C-alpha cells in the first residue's frame, strides 16, 4: 500500500539527500552497522552511494525533509539493498550467495508467471535469462549495466525480482507480436512483415487498469474489516496527518507503540489484500466477479498501485466525531 503524508509546511525545507546524509554521519553509521555490508566487503562509500541513490529516486518528485528522510530510511529493506549493492560492486561472495539463495526462487517465480511447472524448460529459461541482466557486463566490467542499480530497497528483493520477471515476460510477449505472418514464399517459408510502431517505448500493459481496479476494491474491503481502533490509527496518521506523538496522546499510547501498531496494520492489510486477490472476488455491489490472480499478477497489482497517486484514505477512513473517539480511548 502506497501512501503519502504531507509534512507541516513550517517543517519543509529543500534538502539534498547526499548533503543531509553527510551532515548526519551517525545515522549513516547506524544504517551501515545494521546492514550486512561487512559480510560482502562493501565499503561505507559504496553503501552510502546505494542509500543516496535510493533516496534520490524516492524523493525525485516530492518534498524532502529530515523527518521524512528518517522515516523512509527506517522502512528500507536494508540487507536486501546491501546485497544488491555488493553484487553491483562485483563481490564474488555476494554473487555466490545470491545464486545459491535466489536461483530456485526465481525459477519458481518464473513458473508462476508462465503458469508452468517449476521444472519446465520455459520457466528455467525465463529465470536464468534474468541473471545476465542482473550481472550487467559492459566492456568487461561487472555491474556497469546491472539491473540491480534499479533496486532501491523499498520492497523486498524477492518482491522486486518477481515484478521484473513478470515485466520481462510481458515484454517478450509484446516483442513476439511485432511481426505479422504473411503468405509463404517460394521456399515454403512464411514471410514476416514488421508491424509499424509509433514509439520506441513499450506500450502500456493493457491489463493495468483492470489490476488497479481489482486492487482498490480489495483494499477497500480490507480497510472495512479493520478493528475500529486500528482504523482510527490509520485515519489519524494518513487522513489527518498527525504525528506519532499526537496519535499516542489521542489514544493513550506511547508513540513507539503507535509505530509498531501501524507497521502491524500495514502488514495485515497487505496479507488480506493478497489473499483476496489470490482467491478472487464474487460479484457484489455492482462489481463483476473476478477470478483469482497468480502470484505474478498480484505482484503487478501492488507495483501498479505503488506507481499511482497516493491512495485517498480520507474517503476510506472518514473522520469520526470527537465523542466516538473519546469513548474508545482507554480509561486511565
Beta strands, then each sheet from edge to edge (+ up, - down):
strand 1: 179-184
strand 2: 190-194
sheet 1: 1+ 2-
end
